[in-house]
Every structure is written in structure tokens, then in C-alpha cells.
């Protein structure tokens, strides 16, 4: 669970609110208890004083129980309770008079008045504290239920964020089959439903694009294949060779487009194995489809490249080929230098400094006025994605008039 999640913060806030609620009612109960005790003391004193005044005036109440009922005092009829109060109760005050002894007693948070006239005695219980305590507990229970209800309600409303967050991570990872539709009618439910609609639209767009591209590539392969067969029938060897190279180049480009489409939709499965760097470099050079003369003139190898790398052979050859192709297009001398430094492979060419930061050129479809020279198109974008899939970093430097793209293969994934 994320420590700084909204759910954790809400739980902490409600936990604090619950503690404050309990503390508030505890303090209120204690304060009211003290106030209640003082009120009961005053009421009991008042009832006793009035009674003494009546006796001094030779006036006696017709019904002693009714008299004390008017002061909120009721006679205790239970002998067991009476004995318990007299044995274990705490005497708050006593008052002696010629007619009797009056004692105010507290027992189990209840207030009693004990009247002993030395011939008979009576124990009276105060009734006022009962109604207050009961109403206070009712208010506390209601407040507690409201707080718990609010917490559960808000928690249930926000908890779908976890599911939504997990689904968004899956979607970002390339899983287009996610669903996050919600039955909730609150704002989070609306967000989840709108995101679900957006996912469906994106999925439909991607699928339609894939269908279009794959249909296009499939339809192009047929005329390319036929064109290559026809070119083989030509008697002019020079024209024949050129046409075969053209159709081979077109077939190669379609294969590259297929890989680019899979890379862009994150649907390419890497087939990582260990190879020496030599065959990868050779495959990359072959993909350039240069004749032998141009290979000798334009490609300069500096190193034996006899070290092991764990890569997808086809993808890495495509990446190296794109770096070399890019170097040839933007070289003053129409030469590309492929150097080895340990497990670093460096692709270099002589050229003018870049007009923008290298990150700009790693974006797709960098062309025209934004790029130096002719359009860079998808080349570096493809290379950057292939290196990221392998856990490698494409580094760039401009050193003494040379552009240098380098890859340290010691940092890559293991097979």
C-alpha cells in the first residue's frame, strides 16, 4: 500500500476525528458529572432546608415521598441496593438537625440522599442525572454512527481509485484490453467511465491503424514480389541488378515498417540471445544495401568487435543500420566510422553541429527546417526505442567536428 495514498490520509483523518470525538464526549461527561454533582448537592440541600423550615413552623408535608419527588428524589425500594449504597457509597456532605441526619451519598455515579431520624430511615435516589446521561450517550452514539457512516461512504467512493490506477498502469504498459467501467454515480465513477470510453476509442483507433498498415504492407508485398520476378527476366545485367536491388530495398523497408508498427504499439516480443558483435555489424551493413565499392569507400570499421552481447539480433541490426544510414546522410565526406572502445560501439560522422538539443531529434518525424540537412524521419526515434527495449542508453556527443552516437553494451539485459 502506498504510504501517501489518499485512502491512508482519509483513514488517518477519520481516526483522528474519532479520537477527538471520544475525548470530547469523555470531557463533556466528566464536566457534566461534576456539574451534576453540584446541582444534586444544591437540590438535596434545598430539599432538606425547606423541610427543616416547615418543621420549625410546625408544618409537615402531607406526603413525604411526594415532597421529595418535587426535588427529583425518589425512594429506593430495593433492600440490596440500599445496603450497597450505605456500605460502599461515598458521603459528599452531612447535615444534622434536631429531627434527623441528612447524608448525601454517591454510589456508581448515582446520587442518593439518606435521611435517618434515629427511629426510621429512608434512602432517596436523584433522578435528574439519569435523563442527562442517557441523552448524552444517545448523542454520542448518533455522532459516532454518522462519523463511521461518512468514513465508510467516502472510503467506498474513493477505493475505486486503486483499481483505476492499476488499470491505467496496465494501459500505459500496452494492455489495451483493460476495462474500468464503474456503476458509481459520483465524480470518481464519472472519471472511470470517461477513461473507459477513451480506452475503447484508442483501442479502436490502434486496431484500425494496425489493420490499415498490415493490409497495406500485405498488398505491397504482391507487386514487389512480381516486380522482382520480372526483373530477373531482364537480359540487361545492369538494369536487372538495379531493379533487383530496388525491389529488395522495398521489401526490406516493408519489414522495417512492420517492426516500427509493433514497436510503436509496444507489441514486439524481444528474442534476446547472446551473440558476438561482429555478425550484428555485418547484418547492419548488409541492410544498407550498398554495393561493394561503396562499402569500401563509405564504411570504416575500427576494432575487432569480438565481444558478446545479449540482444534481439534483428532489432539491434536494424538500430545499428539506422545509425549508419543517418550518419551517411549527414556526413560531409559521405563516410561513417564504426568504432569499438571496450564494449562501446560508436557510430561517427563528420558534420555540422546540431541546431537543437539531441532529444528533439529522437522524436518521430523530425524533418524539414527542424533538422539539419534532409529529414531525419523515424531513424533515430526507432533507434532510441530499440535501445530502451534492451535497457541500453543511446549517448550522443559532438567531438572535434564529429557526431558520435555510442551504445555501452555492458549495461544491457542478460539473455
C-alpha positions as CSV (number, residue, x, y, z in Angstrom):
1,X,0.0,0.0,0.0
2,X,1.3,3.5,-0.9
3,X,2.1,5.4,2.3
4,X,0.9,8.8,0.9
5,X,-2.2,7.5,-0.7
6,X,-5.5,9.4,-0.4
7,X,-7.1,6.4,1.3
8,X,-4.4,6.4,4.0
9,X,-4.8,10.1,4.6
10,X,-8.6,9.8,4.9
11,X,-8.2,6.9,7.3
12,X,-5.9,9.0,9.4
13,X,-8.2,12.0,9.4
14,X,-11.2,9.8,10.4
15,X,-9.1,8.1,13.0
16,X,-8.1,11.4,14.5
17,X,-11.7,12.6,14.3
18,X,-12.9,9.5,16.2
19,X,-10.3,10.1,18.9
20,X,-11.3,13.8,19.2
21,X,-15.0,12.7,19.3
22,X,-14.4,10.3,22.2
23,X,-12.2,12.8,24.0
24,X,-14.8,15.5,23.6
25,X,-17.6,13.3,25.0
26,X,-15.4,12.0,27.8
27,X,-14.5,15.6,28.9
28,X,-18.2,16.6,28.5
29,X,-19.3,13.6,30.6
30,X,-16.8,14.4,33.2
31,X,-17.6,18.1,33.3
32,X,-21.3,17.4,33.4
33,X,-20.7,14.8,36.1
34,X,-19.1,17.5,38.3
35,X,-21.8,20.0,37.4
36,X,-24.4,17.4,38.1
37,X,-23.0,16.6,41.4
38,X,-23.0,20.2,42.4
39,X,-26.6,20.5,41.2
40,X,-27.7,17.4,43.1
41,X,-25.9,18.7,46.2
42,X,-27.8,22.0,45.9
43,X,-31.1,20.3,45.2
44,X,-30.6,18.0,48.2
45,X,-29.6,20.9,50.4
46,X,-32.6,22.8,49.2
47,X,-35.0,20.0,49.9
48,X,-33.5,19.5,53.4
49,X,-33.6,23.2,54.2
50,X,-37.2,23.6,53.1
51,X,-38.1,20.6,55.1
52,X,-36.4,22.0,58.3
53,X,-38.2,25.3,57.8
54,X,-41.5,23.5,57.6
55,X,-40.9,21.6,60.8
56,X,-39.8,24.8,62.6
57,X,-43.1,26.3,61.5
58,X,-44.9,23.2,62.8
59,X,-46.0,22.4,59.2
60,X,-45.4,18.9,58.0
61,X,-45.7,17.7,54.4
62,X,-48.8,15.5,53.9
63,X,-46.8,13.0,51.8
64,X,-43.0,12.9,52.4
65,X,-42.3,10.9,49.3
66,X,-44.3,13.3,47.1
67,X,-42.5,16.2,48.8
68,X,-39.1,14.8,47.8
69,X,-40.4,13.8,44.3
70,X,-40.8,17.5,43.7
71,X,-37.0,17.9,44.1
72,X,-36.2,15.0,41.8
73,X,-35.7,12.4,44.5
74,X,-37.3,9.0,44.5
75,X,-37.4,6.4,47.3
76,X,-35.2,3.4,46.8
77,X,-37.3,0.3,47.4
78,X,-34.6,-2.4,46.8
79,X,-33.0,-3.5,50.0
80,X,-30.0,-4.9,48.3
81,X,-29.3,-1.5,46.6
82,X,-29.9,0.3,49.9
83,X,-27.4,-1.8,51.7
84,X,-24.8,-1.5,48.9
85,X,-25.2,2.3,48.9
86,X,-24.9,2.6,52.7
87,X,-21.9,0.2,52.8
88,X,-19.9,1.3,49.8
89,X,-21.2,4.8,48.9
90,X,-19.1,7.9,49.3
91,X,-20.6,10.6,51.6
92,X,-20.4,14.0,50.0
93,X,-21.9,16.0,52.9
94,X,-23.9,15.5,56.0
95,X,-26.3,17.8,57.9
96,X,-27.5,17.2,61.4
97,X,-30.8,18.6,62.7
98,X,-33.0,18.1,65.7
99,X,-35.3,15.9,63.7
100,X,-32.9,13.8,61.7
101,X,-29.5,13.4,60.0
102,X,-29.2,14.0,56.3
103,X,-26.4,12.4,54.2
104,X,-25.6,13.0,50.5
105,X,-24.1,9.8,49.0
106,X,-22.5,9.0,45.6
107,X,-22.5,5.3,44.5
108,X,-21.8,4.1,41.0
109,X,-22.2,7.6,39.6
110,X,-25.6,7.9,41.1
111,X,-26.6,10.4,43.8
112,X,-28.6,9.5,46.9
113,X,-30.0,11.3,50.0
114,X,-30.1,9.3,53.2
115,X,-32.5,10.5,55.9
116,X,-32.1,9.0,59.3
117,X,-34.4,10.3,62.1
118,X,-33.0,7.7,64.5
119,X,-36.2,5.8,64.6
120,X,-36.7,5.2,60.9
121,X,-34.7,5.9,57.8
122,X,-35.2,6.4,54.1
123,X,-32.9,6.3,51.0
124,X,-33.8,8.6,48.1
125,X,-32.2,8.5,44.6
126,X,-31.7,11.5,42.5
127,X,-33.4,11.1,39.1
128,X,-32.1,14.2,37.2
129,X,-28.7,12.7,36.3
130,X,-30.3,9.8,34.5
131,X,-32.1,11.8,31.9
132,X,-29.0,13.8,31.1
133,X,-26.6,10.8,30.9
134,X,-29.0,8.9,28.7
135,X,-29.4,11.8,26.3
136,X,-25.6,12.4,26.3
137,X,-25.0,8.8,25.3
138,X,-27.7,8.9,22.7
139,X,-26.0,12.0,21.1
140,X,-22.6,10.3,21.3
141,X,-23.9,7.1,19.6
142,X,-25.6,9.1,16.9
143,X,-22.4,11.2,16.3
144,X,-20.3,8.0,16.2
145,X,-22.7,6.4,13.7
146,X,-22.6,9.5,11.5
147,X,-18.8,9.6,11.6
148,X,-18.5,5.9,10.8
149,X,-21.1,6.1,8.0
150,X,-19.3,9.1,6.5
151,X,-15.9,7.2,6.6
152,X,-17.3,4.1,5.0
153,X,-19.2,6.1,2.4
154,X,-16.1,8.2,1.4
155,X,-13.8,5.1,1.6
156,X,-16.1,3.2,-0.8
157,X,-16.3,6.2,-3.1
158,X,-12.5,6.7,-3.3
159,X,-11.4,3.0,-3.1
160,X,-12.1,2.5,-6.9
161,X,-9.1,4.9,-7.4
162,X,-6.8,1.9,-6.7
163,X,-8.5,-0.2,-9.4
164,X,-8.4,2.7,-11.8
165,X,-4.7,3.4,-11.0
166,X,-3.9,-0.2,-11.6
167,X,-5.8,-0.2,-14.9
168,X,-4.1,3.0,-16.1
169,X,-0.7,1.4,-15.3
170,X,-1.7,-1.7,-17.4
171,X,-2.8,0.6,-20.2
172,X,0.4,2.6,-20.1
173,X,2.2,-0.8,-20.3
174,X,0.4,-1.6,-23.6
175,X,-2.5,-3.6,-22.4
176,X,-5.4,-2.4,-24.5
177,X,-7.9,-4.9,-23.2
178,X,-8.5,-3.2,-19.8
179,X,-11.9,-2.1,-18.6
180,X,-12.6,0.3,-15.7
181,X,-16.3,0.9,-16.1
182,X,-17.9,1.9,-12.9
183,X,-21.5,1.8,-11.6
184,X,-20.8,4.7,-9.2
185,X,-22.6,8.0,-9.9
186,X,-20.1,10.2,-8.1
187,X,-17.2,12.1,-9.7
188,X,-14.7,9.2,-9.5
189,X,-17.2,7.0,-11.2
190,X,-17.6,9.6,-13.9
191,X,-13.8,9.8,-14.3
192,X,-13.6,5.9,-14.5
193,X,-16.3,5.7,-17.1
194,X,-14.9,8.5,-19.2
195,X,-11.4,6.9,-19.1
196,X,-13.1,3.6,-20.1
197,X,-14.6,5.3,-23.1
198,X,-11.3,6.9,-24.0
199,X,-9.6,3.5,-23.8
200,X,-12.1,2.0,-26.1
201,X,-11.7,4.8,-28.7
202,X,-7.9,4.5,-28.5
203,X,-8.1,0.7,-28.8
204,X,-10.4,1.1,-31.9
205,X,-8.1,3.6,-33.4
206,X,-5.0,1.5,-32.9
207,X,-6.7,-1.6,-34.2
208,X,-7.9,0.2,-37.3
209,X,-4.4,1.7,-37.9
210,X,-2.9,-1.8,-37.4
211,X,-5.4,-3.2,-39.9
212,X,-4.7,-0.5,-42.4
213,X,-0.9,-0.8,-42.1
214,X,-0.9,-4.6,-42.2
215,X,-3.3,-4.6,-45.2
216,X,-1.1,-2.0,-47.0
217,X,2.1,-4.0,-46.3
218,X,0.4,-7.2,-47.4
219,X,-0.9,-5.6,-50.6
220,X,2.5,-4.1,-51.4
221,X,4.4,-7.4,-51.0
222,X,2.5,-8.9,-54.0
223,X,3.6,-6.3,-56.6
224,X,7.1,-6.1,-55.1
225,X,7.3,-9.9,-55.5
226,X,6.0,-9.8,-59.0
227,X,8.3,-6.9,-59.9
228,X,11.3,-8.8,-58.6
229,X,10.4,-11.9,-60.7
230,X,10.0,-9.8,-63.8
231,X,13.3,-8.0,-63.1
232,X,15.1,-11.4,-63.0
233,X,13.9,-12.0,-66.6
234,X,15.7,-8.9,-68.0
235,X,18.7,-9.5,-70.2
236,X,20.5,-6.3,-69.4
237,X,22.5,-7.2,-66.3
238,X,23.0,-3.7,-65.1
239,X,19.3,-2.9,-65.3
240,X,18.5,-6.3,-63.8
241,X,20.8,-5.7,-60.9
242,X,19.5,-2.2,-60.2
243,X,15.8,-3.4,-60.3
244,X,16.5,-6.4,-58.1
245,X,18.2,-4.0,-55.6
246,X,15.2,-1.6,-55.7
247,X,12.7,-4.3,-55.1
248,X,14.9,-5.9,-52.3
249,X,15.1,-2.4,-50.8
250,X,11.3,-2.0,-50.9
251,X,10.8,-5.5,-49.3
252,X,13.3,-4.6,-46.6
253,X,11.5,-1.3,-45.9
254,X,8.2,-3.1,-45.5
255,X,9.8,-5.4,-43.0
256,X,11.2,-2.4,-41.1
257,X,7.7,-0.7,-41.2
258,X,6.3,-3.9,-39.6
259,X,8.8,-3.7,-36.8
260,X,8.2,0.0,-36.3
261,X,4.5,-0.6,-36.1
262,X,5.0,-3.3,-33.4
263,X,7.5,-1.1,-31.5
264,X,5.1,1.9,-31.5
265,X,2.3,-0.2,-30.1
266,X,4.6,-2.0,-27.6
267,X,3.6,-5.3,-29.0
268,X,7.0,-6.5,-30.1
269,X,8.4,-9.5,-28.2
270,X,12.1,-9.4,-27.7
271,X,14.1,-12.6,-28.5
272,X,17.2,-11.9,-26.6
273,X,20.2,-14.2,-27.1
274,X,23.9,-13.9,-26.8
275,X,25.9,-13.0,-30.0
276,X,29.2,-11.6,-30.8
277,X,29.0,-8.1,-32.1
278,X,30.6,-9.0,-35.4
279,X,27.6,-10.6,-37.2
280,X,25.3,-7.8,-35.9
281,X,27.6,-5.2,-37.5
282,X,27.8,-7.3,-40.7
283,X,24.0,-7.6,-40.8
284,X,23.5,-3.9,-40.3
285,X,25.9,-3.2,-43.2
286,X,24.0,-5.6,-45.4
287,X,20.8,-3.9,-44.6
288,X,22.2,-0.7,-46.0
289,X,22.2,-2.5,-49.4
290,X,25.4,-0.8,-50.6
291,X,27.4,-2.2,-53.5
292,X,30.9,-3.5,-52.7
293,X,32.6,-0.3,-53.9
294,X,30.5,1.9,-51.7
295,X,31.0,-0.3,-48.7
296,X,34.8,0.0,-49.1
297,X,34.6,3.8,-49.6
298,X,31.9,4.8,-47.1
299,X,32.2,2.4,-44.2
300,X,35.3,2.4,-41.9
301,X,35.5,-0.2,-39.2
302,X,37.9,0.5,-36.3
303,X,38.0,-2.5,-34.0
304,X,37.5,-6.3,-34.0
305,X,34.1,-6.2,-32.3
306,X,34.8,-9.6,-30.8
307,X,32.7,-9.3,-27.6
308,X,29.5,-10.9,-26.5
309,X,26.2,-9.0,-26.3
310,X,22.7,-10.2,-25.2
311,X,20.3,-8.6,-27.8
312,X,17.5,-9.3,-30.2
313,X,19.6,-9.9,-33.3
314,X,17.2,-8.4,-35.9
315,X,16.2,-5.4,-33.9
316,X,19.8,-4.5,-32.9
317,X,21.0,-4.9,-36.5
318,X,18.1,-2.6,-37.6
319,X,19.2,0.0,-34.9
320,X,22.9,-0.1,-36.0
321,X,21.8,0.2,-39.6
322,X,19.7,3.2,-38.9
323,X,22.6,4.9,-37.1
324,X,24.9,4.3,-40.0
325,X,22.3,5.4,-42.6
326,X,21.7,8.6,-40.6
327,X,25.5,9.2,-40.4
328,X,25.9,8.7,-44.2
329,X,23.1,11.1,-45.0
330,X,24.5,13.9,-42.9
331,X,28.3,13.4,-43.4
332,X,30.4,15.9,-45.2
333,X,32.6,13.1,-46.5
334,X,29.8,10.6,-47.1
335,X,31.7,8.3,-44.7
336,X,30.6,6.6,-41.4
337,X,33.1,5.4,-38.8
338,X,32.2,2.4,-36.7
339,X,34.5,2.3,-33.6
340,X,35.0,0.0,-30.7
341,X,36.0,1.0,-27.2
342,X,35.7,-1.9,-24.9
343,X,32.1,-2.9,-25.1
344,X,31.1,0.5,-26.5
345,X,30.1,0.8,-30.2
346,X,30.4,4.3,-31.6
347,X,28.9,5.4,-34.9
348,X,30.6,8.7,-36.0
349,X,30.5,11.0,-39.0
350,X,31.9,14.4,-39.8
351,X,29.3,17.2,-39.9
352,X,28.0,20.5,-38.7
353,X,26.8,20.8,-35.1
354,X,23.1,20.2,-34.4
355,X,20.9,23.2,-34.3
356,X,18.8,21.8,-31.4
357,X,19.2,19.5,-28.4
358,X,19.6,15.8,-29.3
359,X,16.3,15.0,-27.5
360,X,14.5,16.9,-30.3
361,X,16.0,14.6,-33.0
362,X,14.9,11.5,-31.1
363,X,11.2,12.4,-31.6
364,X,9.3,10.8,-34.6
365,X,9.1,12.6,-37.9
366,X,11.8,15.3,-37.2
367,X,12.3,16.8,-40.6
368,X,12.5,19.9,-42.8
369,X,13.6,23.1,-41.1
370,X,13.9,21.4,-37.7
371,X,16.6,19.0,-38.7
372,X,20.0,19.7,-40.1
373,X,20.1,18.8,-43.7
374,X,17.5,16.4,-45.1
375,X,14.8,14.9,-43.0
376,X,15.8,12.5,-40.2
377,X,12.3,10.9,-40.2
378,X,11.9,7.9,-38.0
379,X,15.5,6.7,-37.9
380,X,16.7,8.0,-34.5
381,X,13.3,7.5,-33.0
382,X,13.4,3.8,-33.9
383,X,17.0,3.5,-32.6
384,X,16.0,5.2,-29.3
385,X,13.0,2.8,-28.8
386,X,15.1,-0.3,-29.6
387,X,17.8,0.7,-27.1
388,X,15.1,1.4,-24.4
389,X,13.7,-2.1,-25.0
390,X,17.1,-3.6,-24.4
391,X,17.8,-1.5,-21.3
392,X,20.5,0.4,-23.1
393,X,21.2,4.1,-23.5
394,X,21.9,5.9,-26.7
395,X,24.5,8.5,-25.9
396,X,25.5,11.4,-28.2
397,X,28.5,13.8,-28.3
398,X,29.9,16.3,-30.8
399,X,33.7,16.0,-30.7
400,X,36.1,18.0,-32.9
401,X,33.6,18.2,-35.8
402,X,32.3,14.7,-35.5
403,X,28.9,13.5,-34.4
404,X,29.3,10.4,-32.2
405,X,26.4,8.1,-31.2
406,X,27.5,5.5,-28.8
407,X,26.0,2.4,-27.0
408,X,27.5,0.7,-24.0
409,X,26.5,-2.9,-24.3
410,X,27.9,-3.8,-20.8
411,X,24.7,-2.2,-19.4
412,X,22.2,-4.3,-21.3
413,X,19.9,-7.1,-20.3
414,X,21.2,-10.6,-19.9
415,X,19.9,-13.4,-22.1
